Amino acid sequence: MKKSVLFLVACAFQAGMAQTNHIVDNYPLKAMDLVLFSFGMDNPLTIGTISDSGEIALNFPTDLNFITDDVKANFMTDTAFTLFSKCDNSYDILAEDKNIKAAGGGYISLSTKENPYSGLLFMVTDENLVPWLESYGDIDAVLGSYFELLYVESDFDYQGACTSTVTYTENNPVETQYAYDLKLKAGFNFIEYKIESVAEQKIPSMYEENVFDKIKKPSKITVTSSQSTMPNTKLIGKYF
């Protein structure tokens, strides 16, 4: 049976070095690793642990020398795709020499040898963002931020904007404006996607023909980076 618990993290996590420990109250599972599957299920990347008592210790690796070059080549992609794939002009945003390699970290997973995918952690400022993320945007969006982890091979700065256009019906495009202010350091970074505004859109129903659902979609998202999460970030645990 699925269980969920709300973790409140009061301190920042700094990438690339050992982290201050945190206690998760009423932690329901046993001790396990905190991992990312940036390089596939066969190459879990351990970034910390959680104990039986719910004590979290994060320790991001400073390099990926233990990942083979072949695996890196398979999973690391251009930054233009990793960060700007939703932009209409994604491959025109960066000059070739700025288009460094990156690997998306996604959400933090909970893992044991017996069950490598025991659960995951959503990093959000409002727990109501979790069902929206789980539905891939098929329900109403709410204002607030969600976070993902990203690994980059070298420092990367970018300030700019783009438009993301999705056309559900003819002559009725749905646009989202993205504003970027990124200052990434080589290694792991937290990427914050802050939904600044939403707008109601008529979207064709997935279940009935010629029926439209009114769904609130993000109209403006600001994207920033940090090597630490914001103080008001909540970690929502989903267990399997």
DRENPA-255667 format. One record per atom (N, C-alpha, C, O): residue in one letter; z, x, y. Coordinates in pm, whole numbers, padded with zeros to 5 digits, always signed. Each point is the difference from the previous one (the first is absolute). Example, Ala and Ser with C-alpha at 12.3 -4.5 7.8 and 13.67 -1.06 7.14 Angstrom:
REM DRENPA-255667
A+00780+01319-00569;A+00000-00089+00119;A+00000+00090+00120;A+00066+00104-00002;S-00138-00139+00107;S+00006+00082+00119;S+00073-00077+00109;S+00017+00051+00111;
END
This chain:
REM DRENPA-255667
M+00000+00085-00120;M+00000-00085+00120;M+00000+00088+00124;M+00072+00100+00009;K-00154-00140+00084;K-00008+00081+00123;K+00129-00014+00079;K+00057-00108+00011;K-00013+00219+00043;K+00115+00000+00088;K-00037+00076+00126;K-00084+00090-00003;S+00145-00126+00110;S-00025+00075+00123;S+00132+00022+00071;S+00092-00082-00010;V-00081+00189+00081;V+00120+00033+00075;V-00042+00064+00131;V-00099+00073+00006;L+00175-00099+00095;L-00031+00053+00134;L+00079+00127+00026;L+00123-00001+00000;F-00197+00110+00023;F+00065+00127+00035;F-00008+00017+00151;F-00107-00017+00058;L+00217+00050+00006;L-00001+00033+00142;L+00019+00150+00013;L+00101+00055-00047;V-00195+00011+00108;V+00006+00146+00015;V+00032+00030+00145;V-00077-00033+00090;A+00191+00096-00066;A+00045+00022+00136;A-00046+00132+00058;A-00002+00017+00122;C-00036+00076-00208;C-00039+00133+00047;C-00146+00027-00028;C-00060-00062-00087;A+00004+00153+00162;A-00141+00035-00017;A-00018+00091-00119;A+00091+00072-00041;F-00214-00078-00016;F-00039+00090-00108;F-00096+00102+00057;F-00106-00038+00050;Q+00140+00162-00055;Q-00089+00104+00051;Q-00078+00060-00115;Q+00059+00047-00098;A-00193-00048+00110;A-00084+00049-00109;A+00010+00150-00013;A+00025+00072+00097;G-00045-00026-00223;G-00011+00142-00025;G+00132+00073-00019;G+00000+00122-00014;M+00113-00193+00014;M+00127+00067-00020;M+00098-00098-00061;M-00026-00121+00000;A+00137+00170-00051;A+00100-00086-00063;A+00053-00101+00101;A+00011+00030+00119;Q+00021-00151-00169;Q+00040-00109+00087;Q+00149-00029-00014;Q+00060+00026-00105;T-00001-00080+00211;T+00136-00049-00008;T+00006-00114-00100;T-00088-00085-00003;N+00193+00084-00081;N+00012-00102-00103;N+00040-00134+00061;N+00067-00005+00103;H-00108-00103-00168;H+00034-00135+00042;H+00046-00080-00121;H-00048+00023-00111;I+00140-00114+00131;I+00050-00084-00107;I-00066-00137+00010;I+00001-00063+00107;V-00057+00017-00216;V-00059-00134-00007;V+00103-00091-00066;V+00031+00015-00118;D+00020-00109+00193;D+00102-00091-00052;D-00057-00090-00110;D-00114-00046+00008;N+00194+00023-00110;N-00035-00092-00108;N-00132+00036-00068;N-00077-00088-00038;Y+00052+00216+00024;Y-00123+00043-00066;Y+00003-00047-00145;Y+00096+00030-00071;P-00198-00105+00024;P+00008-00065-00132;P-00053+00082-00118;P+00018-00040-00115;L-00082+00153+00141;L-00063+00075-00108;L+00070+00133-00024;L+00097+00034+00068;K-00147+00041-00167;K+00058+00130-00031;K-00065+00108+00085;K-00092-00027+00078;A+00140+00149-00092;A-00055+00113+00074;A-00147+00022-00036;A-00039-00015-00116;M-00040+00049+00215;M-00142+00024-00024;M-00059+00080+00115;M+00065+00025+00102;D-00190+00014-00121;D-00070+00077+00103;D-00065-00093+00101;D-00034-00115-00031;L+00016+00166+00151;L-00082-00064+00102;L-00132+00077+00004;L+00000+00121+00023;V-00110-00189-00045;V-00127+00069-00016;V-00110-00066+00081;V+00010-00116+00040;L-00116+00193-00018;L-00126-00051+00054;L-00107+00024-00105;L+00005+00099-00074;F-00102-00189+00068;F-00112+00017-00093;F-00128+00032+00077;F-00108-00053-00029;S+00122+00140+00127;S-00114+00040+00083;S-00110+00065-00082;S-00118-00005+00036;F+00157+00067-00148;F-00097+00073-00082;F-00012-00060-00140;F-00026+00069-00098;G+00046-00200+00091;G-00018-00072-00124;G+00127-00013-00081;G+00097+00072+00022;M-00098-00166-00117;M+00117-00026-00084;M+00035+00120-00088;M+00116+00015-00040;D-00214+00070+00010;D+00026+00117-00084;D+00064+00115+00077;D+00042+00100-00060;N-00036-00113+00193;N+00054+00108+00083;N+00100-00055+00102;N-00021+00011+00121;P+00131-00070-00171;P+00099-00053+00095;P+00058+00112+00086;P+00030+00109-00048;L-00015-00138+00175;L+00050+00099+00097;L+00143-00039+00035;L+00021-00096+00074;T+00075+00169-00125;T+00140-00032+00023;T+00042+00040+00141;T-00020+00114+00042;I+00077-00210+00032;I+00043+00027+00137;I+00150-00021+00018;I+00050+00004+00113;G+00021-00028-00224;G+00144-00019+00010;G+00054-00072-00121;G-00070-00019-00100;T+00196-00023+00110;T+00066-00069-00109;T+00090-00110+00055;T+00037-00001+00117;I-00003-00092-00206;I+00104-00098+00029;I+00094+00000-00120;I-00045-00004-00114;S+00175+00009+00140;S+00100+00012-00107;S+00042-00137-00051;S-00039-00103+00055;D+00120+00104-00163;D+00053-00124-00054;D+00078-00079+00105;D+00001-00123-00001;S+00064+00195+00091;S+00082-00065+00103;S-00080-00040+00123;S+00054-00058+00094;G-00185+00089-00097;G-00084-00040+00113;G-00014+00105+00108;G-00046-00030+00110;E+00087+00153-00140;E-00012+00107+00099;E-00143+00056-00001;E-00050+00044-00104;I-00014-00047+00220;I-00138+00048+00014;I+00000+00140+00059;I+00070+00028+00097;A-00149+00059-00157;A-00021+00134+00054;A-00150+00026+00002;A-00063+00009-00105;L+00006+00002+00224;L-00142+00028+00014;L-00023+00148+00022;L+00073+00065+00075;N-00174-00012-00140;N-00033+00142+00014;N-00151+00016-00017;N-00049+00022-00111;F-00024-00034+00222;F-00145+00009-00005;F-00044+00144-00027;F+00053+00093+00059;P-00150-00075-00148;P-00052+00135-00024;P-00070+00053+00125;P-00064-00075+00073;T+00076+00205-00051;T-00063+00060+00117;T-00146+00036-00024;T-00075+00024+00095;D+00034-00020-00221;D-00141+00026-00032;D-00033-00068-00133;D+00089-00050-00069;L-00217+00050+00035;L-00046-00064-00123;L-00062+00103-00094;L-00098-00030-00068;N+00154+00149+00063;N-00055+00105-00085;N+00006-00035-00148;N-00074+00056-00081;F+00164-00149+00045;F+00013-00039-00140;F-00103-00105-00041;F-00009-00037-00118;I-00069-00012+00213;I-00110-00092-00030;I-00128+00083-00012;I-00031+00079+00089;T-00043-00096-00197;T-00120+00081-00021;T-00108-00033+00102;T-00002-00110+00057;D-00087+00205-00035;D-00109-00020+00096;D-00091-00116-00043;D-00049-00074+00085;D+00027+00059-00215;D-00085-00109-00048;D+00061-00135+00031;D-00070-00093+00040;V+00201+00082-00058;V+00068-00127+00030;V-00005-00028+00150;V-00026-00112+00042;K+00051+00216+00037;K-00006-00018+00146;K-00139-00047+00042;K-00013-00090+00084;A-00090+00150-00142;A-00137-00037+00036;A-00029-00146-00035;A-00076-00066+00070;N+00137+00018-00178;N-00023-00138-00042;N+00070-00103+00088;N-00049-00112+00016;F+00163+00150+00040;F+00082-00100+00069;F+00010+00019+00151;F+00029-00096+00071;M-00052+00217-00021;M+00005+00018+00145;M-00134-00039+00059;M-00105+00036-00053;T+00109-00109+00163;T-00122-00050+00063;T-00001+00037+00148;T+00098+00052+00053;D-00209-00080+00012;D-00011+00026+00143;D+00100-00086+00077;D+00025-00115-00035;T+00031+00174+00140;T+00090-00075+00086;T-00069-00122+00061;T+00064-00102+00024;A-00194+00114+00001;A-00075-00113+00055;A+00012-00122-00089;A+00006-00113+00049;F-00001+00135-00180;F+00015-00112-00093;F+00146-00040-00016;F+00032-00118-00002;T+00056+00217-00010;T+00141-00029-00028;T+00067-00076+00114;T+00077-00092-00024;L-00106+00131+00148;L+00067-00060+00115;L-00084-00106+00073;L+00055-00089+00064;F-00187+00100-00074;F-00084-00086+00083;F-00095-00087-00080;F-00101-00046+00054;S+00130+00022-00181;S-00094-00074-00084;S-00023-00143+00047;S-00105-00058-00029;K+00200+00000+00101;K-00017-00137+00047;K-00081-00009+00130;K-00040-00108+00041;C+00017+00222+00021;C-00077+00000+00125;C-00148-00022-00028;C-00053+00050-00100;D-00013-00124+00188;D-00143-00026-00017;D-00080+00130+00002;D-00102+00012-00068;N+00148+00084+00146;N-00073+00127+00016;N+00077+00116-00060;N+00006+00107+00060;S+00054-00126-00178;S+00096+00096-00055;S-00055+00143-00009;S+00071+00095+00033;Y-00196-00080-00076;Y-00052+00135-00021;Y-00062+00061+00127;Y-00054+00110-00004;D+00063-00182+00113;D-00046+00055+00127;D+00118+00042+00089;D-00020+00052+00110;I+00141-00075-00157;I+00118+00023+00084;I+00031+00149+00015;I+00035+00045+00109;L-00049+00031-00216;L+00041+00140+00001;L-00119+00094-00010;L-00097-00027-00071;A+00107+00137+00145;A-00098+00107-00019;A+00024+00065-00136;A+00110-00008-00054;E-00212+00071+00000;E+00009+00054-00135;E+00115+00099-00015;E+00067+00001-00103;D-00044+00082+00205;D+00106+00099-00011;D+00140-00060+00013;D+00099+00067-00029;K-00090-00191+00072;K+00130-00069+00013;K+00030-00088-00121;K+00111-00050-00014;N-00210+00032-00073;N+00012-00093-00111;N+00064+00071-00120;N-00066+00029-00100;I+00196-00002+00112;I+00071+00076-00103;I+00025-00088-00123;I-00023-00121+00003;K+00070+00184-00111;K+00030-00073-00122;K+00142-00057+00004;K+00092+00061+00055;A-00078-00180-00115;A+00129-00067-00002;A+00014-00079-00130;A-00098-00030-00067;A+00222-00004+00034;A+00028-00082-00118;A+00100-00107+00039;A+00109+00030+00049;G-00146-00154-00071;G+00090-00110+00031;G+00118-00004-00095;G-00017+00014-00121;G+00136-00033+00176;G+00120-00009-00083;G+00036-00142-00036;G+00060-00025-00104;G-00097-00069+00193;G+00035-00139-00025;G+00149-00022+00004;G+00069+00051+00088;Y-00019-00129-00183;Y+00141-00034-00005;Y+00074+00095-00095;Y-00060+00058-00090;I+00190-00045+00111;I+00083+00082-00088;I+00026-00079-00128;I+00043-00115+00004;S-00067+00179-00118;S+00022-00066-00130;S+00126+00053-00065;S+00043+00112+00024;L+00016-00196-00109;L+00115+00036-00080;L-00048+00029-00141;L-00076-00078-00056;S+00121+00189-00001;S-00063+00044-00125;S+00100+00065-00094;S+00086+00077+00042;T-00100-00107-00173;T+00069+00070-00107;T-00103+00039-00104;T-00115-00045+00005;K+00154+00130-00100;K-00092+00037-00106;K-00039-00122-00084;K-00114-00013-00042;E+00211-00076+00019;E-00026-00118-00080;E-00085-00103+00075;E-00082-00068-00060;N+00104+00059+00189;N-00072-00098+00081;N-00043+00067+00131;N+00073-00003+00098;P-00192+00065-00098;P-00042+00075+00119;P-00025-00087+00123;P-00013+00051+00111;Y+00007-00182-00130;Y-00019-00089+00115;Y+00107-00109-00006;Y-00029-00116-00027;S+00153+00157+00054;S+00114-00092-00007;S+00011-00091+00121;S+00069-00102-00004;G-00135+00139+00111;G+00006-00079+00122;G-00057+00079+00116;G-00053+00110-00018;L+00064-00167+00137;L-00048+00070+00119;L+00081-00042+00121;L+00073-00099-00003;L-00089+00175+00110;L+00070-00027+00124;L-00100-00028+00110;L-00090+00080+00026;F+00106-00194+00039;F-00078-00032+00120;F+00080+00046+00121;F+00119-00029+00011;M-00185+00101+00079;M+00065+00045+00124;M-00049-00088+00114;M-00116+00007+00040;V+00206-00091+00012;V-00037-00099+00101;V+00112-00013+00103;V+00112+00045-00022;T-00144-00109+00135;T+00104-00032+00097;T+00043-00146-00010;T+00103-00038+00055;D-00181-00042-00127;D+00032-00141-00022;D-00033-00033-00144;D-00115+00017-00043;E+00213-00063-00034;E-00023-00025-00142;E-00107-00107-00024;E-00054-00008-00110;N+00024-00073+00211;N-00105-00101-00015;N-00140+00063-00007;N-00097-00068-00034;L+00088+00197+00065;L-00128+00069-00015;L-00033+00028-00147;L-00116+00020-00034;V+00218-00017-00052;V-00024+00036-00140;V-00092-00099-00070;V-00098+00044-00061;P+00122-00176+00067;P-00095-00091-00066;P-00140+00008+00059;P-00098-00020-00071;W+00087+00050+00201;W-00133+00016+00061;W-00070+00122-00059;W-00119-00006-00032;L+00191+00116+00017;L-00059+00120-00060;L-00037-00025-00146;L-00106+00044-00045;E+00191-00114-00027;E-00028-00028-00140;E-00121-00090-00019;E-00068+00007-00102;S+00042-00092+00202;S-00115-00093-00010;S-00128+00062+00053;S-00104-00065+00000;Y+00110+00192+00045;Y-00115+00068+00060;Y-00054-00078+00121;Y-00121-00005+00023;G+00214-00056+00052;G-00038-00067+00123;G-00050-00142-00016;G-00059-00054+00093;D+00082-00008-00209;D-00050-00136-00023;D+00097-00108+00045;D-00030-00119-00014;I+00146+00158+00069;I+00092-00096+00060;I+00025+00042+00144;I-00051+00103+00045;D+00128-00183+00027;D+00024+00028+00142;D+00064+00137+00021;D+00098+00035-00065;A-00156+00041+00156;A+00060+00127+00043;A+00113-00028+00097;A+00002-00104+00067;V+00093+00196-00059;V+00110-00011+00096;V+00006+00129+00080;V-00051+00104-00042;L+00114-00112+00158;L+00013+00118+00084;L+00100+00097-00063;L+00100-00042-00058;G-00128+00170+00071;G+00087+00101-00057;G-00081+00117-00052;G-00122+00004+00014;S+00192+00091-00076;S-00065+00123-00047;S+00017+00016-00151;S+00101-00039-00058;Y-00203+00098-00002;Y+00013+00047-00138;Y-00044+00146-00002;Y-00079+00044+00083;F+00132+00031-00180;F-00019+00144-00004;F-00063+00041-00133;F+00026-00060-00104;E-00107+00164+00110;E-00055+00062-00120;E+00015+00152+00015;E+00017+00051+00110;L-00023+00017-00222;L+00006+00146+00001;L-00139+00058-00015;L-00083-00054-00074;L+00058+00163+00143;L-00130+00066-00005;L+00021+00151-00006;L+00082+00055+00074;Y-00156+00011-00162;Y+00002+00146-00007;Y-00128+00053+00062;Y-00109-00046-00034;V+00121+00143+00125;V-00117+00065+00059;V+00011+00150-00022;V+00109+00056-00002;E-00225+00008-00015;E-00001+00142-00034;E+00026+00090+00120;E+00034+00117-00017;S-00050-00170+00139;S+00025+00078+00121;S+00037-00094+00113;S-00012-00122-00013;D+00058+00178+00125;D+00036-00083+00114;D-00120-00081+00047;D-00114+00044-00010;F+00143-00163+00063;F-00108-00091+00041;F+00049-00087+00115;F+00102-00067-00012;D-00174+00068+00123;D+00030-00084+00116;D-00117-00091+00029;D-00116+00041-00009;Y+00147-00166+00043;Y-00108-00091+00041;Y+00058-00111+00086;Y+00101-00061-00035;Q-00166+00036+00147;Q+00033-00114+00085;Q-00131-00076+00026;Q-00099+00059+00045;G+00099-00186-00072;G-00122-00078+00020;G+00018-00142-00050;G+00111-00043-00031;A-00220-00030+00026;A+00004-00141-00039;A-00125-00037-00077;A-00102+00069+00008;C+00111-00179-00082;C-00117-00050-00071;C+00017-00149-00023;C+00107-00057+00021;T-00216-00006-00065;T+00001-00141-00034;T-00032-00017-00148;T-00091+00065-00053;S+00166-00151-00011;S-00028-00036-00139;S-00051-00144-00004;S+00067-00092+00048;T-00185+00073-00104;T-00062-00132-00002;T-00019-00047-00144;T-00060+00070-00082;V+00111-00189+00053;V-00020-00063-00131;V-00066-00134+00024;V+00051-00082+00077;T-00163+00058-00141;T-00072-00126+00018;T+00019-00087-00125;T-00054+00029-00107;Y+00130-00137+00125;Y+00023-00093-00111;Y-00107-00108-00004;Y-00040-00046-00107;T-00005+00006+00226;T-00107-00099+00010;T-00098+00046+00107;T+00035+00080+00087;E-00156-00130-00093;E-00103+00040+00095;E+00041-00036+00142;E+00048-00110+00027;N-00066+00204+00063;N+00030-00017+00144;N+00148-00021+00028;N+00037-00055+00104;N+00049+00098-00196;N+00144-00013+00025;N+00073+00126-00046;N+00082-00006-00092;P-00111+00120+00156;P+00067+00124-00041;P+00147+00002+00041;P+00037-00053+00105;V+00044+00114-00188;V+00142+00019+00031;V+00019+00147+00037;V-00026+00090-00081;E+00072-00066+00203;E+00014+00136+00049;E+00147+00040+00013;E+00085-00079+00041;T-00058+00204-00077;T+00132+00060+00021;T-00020+00130+00077;T-00081+00084-00039;Q+00156-00070+00147;Q-00007+00121+00081;Q+00107+00099-00048;Q+00118-00034-00010;Y-00162+00157-00020;Y+00092+00106-00041;Y+00009+00103+00111;Y-00102+00044+00053;A+00226-00005-00018;A+00023+00108+00098;A+00078+00110-00069;A+00108-00024-00054;Y-00162+00147+00055;Y+00057+00111-00073;Y+00062+00104+00094;Y-00057+00035+00103;D+00176+00011-00141;D+00063+00114+00066;D+00065+00083-00109;D+00117-00019-00032;L-00194+00109-00026;L+00041+00073-00119;L+00023+00148+00031;L-00083+00066+00062;K+00196-00017-00107;K+00032+00143+00009;K+00057+00040-00136;K+00121+00004-00020;L-00211+00027-00072;L+00041+00030-00137;L+00026+00150-00017;L-00070+00083+00058;K+00170-00052-00137;K+00029+00137-00038;K-00044+00021-00144;K+00004-00093-00081;A-00044+00214+00049;A-00039+00030-00138;A+00112-00039-00095;A+00116+00034+00022;G-00151-00107-00128;G+00100-00051-00092;G+00009-00151+00008;G-00100-00067+00027;F+00218+00014-00049;F+00019-00145-00004;F+00038-00055+00137;F+00079+00059+00074;N-00137-00175-00043;N+00028-00069+00125;N+00016-00149-00028;N-00064-00056-00090;F+00150-00008+00168;F+00010-00144-00002;F-00099-00057+00101;F-00003+00042+00115;I-00078-00138-00160;I-00094-00068+00089;I+00053-00140+00026;I+00021-00078-00093;E+00000+00046+00220;E+00049-00132+00038;E-00115-00088+00048;E-00074+00038+00091;Y+00060-00153-00154;Y-00096-00101+00043;Y+00079-00114+00064;Y+00066-00078-00069;K-00073+00069+00201;K+00078-00101+00073;K-00090-00115+00041;K-00091+00017+00080;I+00117-00136-00135;I-00075-00120+00035;I+00055-00051+00133;I+00111-00052+00008;E-00192+00070+00096;E+00042-00036+00135;E-00026-00147+00032;E+00076-00062+00075;S-00182+00006-00131;S-00034-00139+00028;S-00078-00057-00117;S-00065+00073-00076;V+00071-00206+00062;V-00074-00070-00105;V-00077-00115+00063;V+00034-00046+00108;A-00137+00000-00177;A-00079-00112+00046;A-00037-00087-00120;A-00034+00052-00106;E+00040-00182+00125;E-00034-00092-00109;E-00151-00004-00020;E-00077-00014+00095;Q+00037+00025-00221;Q-00142+00001-00036;Q-00026-00105-00108;Q+00088-00033-00080;K-00211-00017+00079;K-00041-00093-00107;K-00068+00082-00109;K-00106+00059+00021;I+00168-00057-00138;I-00047+00082-00111;I-00040-00091-00116;I+00077-00090-00035;P-00194+00110-00025;P-00040-00083-00116;P+00104+00004-00110;P+00049+00108-00036;S-00015-00223-00018;S+00099-00009-00106;S-00048+00073-00125;S-00119-00005-00034;M+00211+00072-00034;M-00033+00069-00124;M-00008-00098-00117;M-00047+00036-00108;Y+00093-00161+00130;Y+00013-00093-00112;Y-00087-00124+00012;Y-00031-00064-00100;E-00010+00028+00223;E-00080-00121+00019;E-00124+00030+00082;E+00006+00074+00098;E-00117-00131-00139;E-00125+00021+00072;E-00002-00081+00129;E+00048-00113+00004;N-00105+00172+00102;N-00014-00067+00130;N+00134-00039+00062;N+00008-00093+00080;V+00095+00165-00117;V+00133-00021+00058;V+00044+00129+00067;V-00020+00109-00054;F+00080-00122+00172;F+00043+00118+00075;F+00152-00003+00018;F+00058-00103+00033;D+00003+00219-00055;D+00143+00016+00024;D+00023+00068+00134;D-00075+00090+00038;K+00177-00133+00033;K+00038+00065+00124;K+00103+00108-00031;K+00111-00030-00043;I-00149+00156+00065;I+00085+00113-00032;I+00012+00091+00121;I-00099+00028+00068;K+00219+00017-00040;K+00023+00093+00109;K-00036+00141-00045;K+00059+00054-00094;K-00156+00005+00163;K-00044+00135-00030;K+00040+00094+00114;K+00007-00043+00115;P+00021+00171-00145;P+00030+00094+00108;P-00119+00012+00095;P-00114+00013-00045;S+00141-00017+00175;S-00105+00020+00098;S+00011+00137+00068;S-00099+00051+00053;K+00218+00007-00055;K+00017+00135+00053;K+00103+00074-00083;K+00110-00050-00025;I-00146+00172-00018;I+00090+00086-00077;I-00001+00138+00063;I-00106+00059+00021;T+00225-00007+00008;T+00010+00138+00047;T+00043+00088-00118;T+00084-00039-00081;V-00144+00157+00074;V+00023+00090-00114;V+00054+00131+00054;V-00068+00069+00077;T+00190-00034-00117;T+00062+00123+00045;T+00052+00077-00121;T-00001-00050-00112;S+00046+00172+00137;S+00045+00084-00111;S+00132+00066+00034;S+00037+00015+00116;S+00033+00024-00223;S+00127+00071+00015;S+00031+00068-00132;S-00049-00041-00105;Q+00131+00144+00110;Q+00050+00058-00124;Q+00136-00059-00034;Q+00072+00053-00084;S-00038-00163+00149;S+00120-00075-00034;S-00026-00147+00024;S-00078-00037+00088;T+00143-00050-00167;T-00011-00143+00022;T+00082-00038+00122;T+00088+00074+00041;M-00118-00191+00017;M+00075-00047+00115;M+00139-00048-00045;M+00016-00042-00114;P+00084+00048+00203;P+00137-00038-00038;P+00014-00143-00052;P+00087-00027-00082;N-00172-00064+00131;N+00014-00140-00041;N-00085-00036-00122;N-00018-00118-00031;T-00035+00220-00037;T-00080-00026-00118;T+00085-00052-00115;T+00108+00053-00027;K-00157-00155-00041;K+00065-00053-00119;K-00085+00036-00121;K-00123-00006+00005;L+00188+00043-00113;L-00070+00026-00125;L+00028-00116-00095;L+00114-00021-00040;I-00218-00052+00006;I+00013-00115-00090;I-00041+00043-00139;I-00114+00041-00021;G+00206-00048-00073;G-00028+00042-00136;G-00049-00114-00086;G+00058-00108-00002;K-00166+00133-00070;K-00053-00094-00099;K+00008+00066-00137;K-00049+00111-00018;Y+00112-00178-00077;Y+00025+00061-00130;Y-00074-00073-00110;Y-00015-00122+00004;F-00033+00199-00104;F-00081-00056-00108;F+00059+00037-00136;F-00054-00038-00103;
END
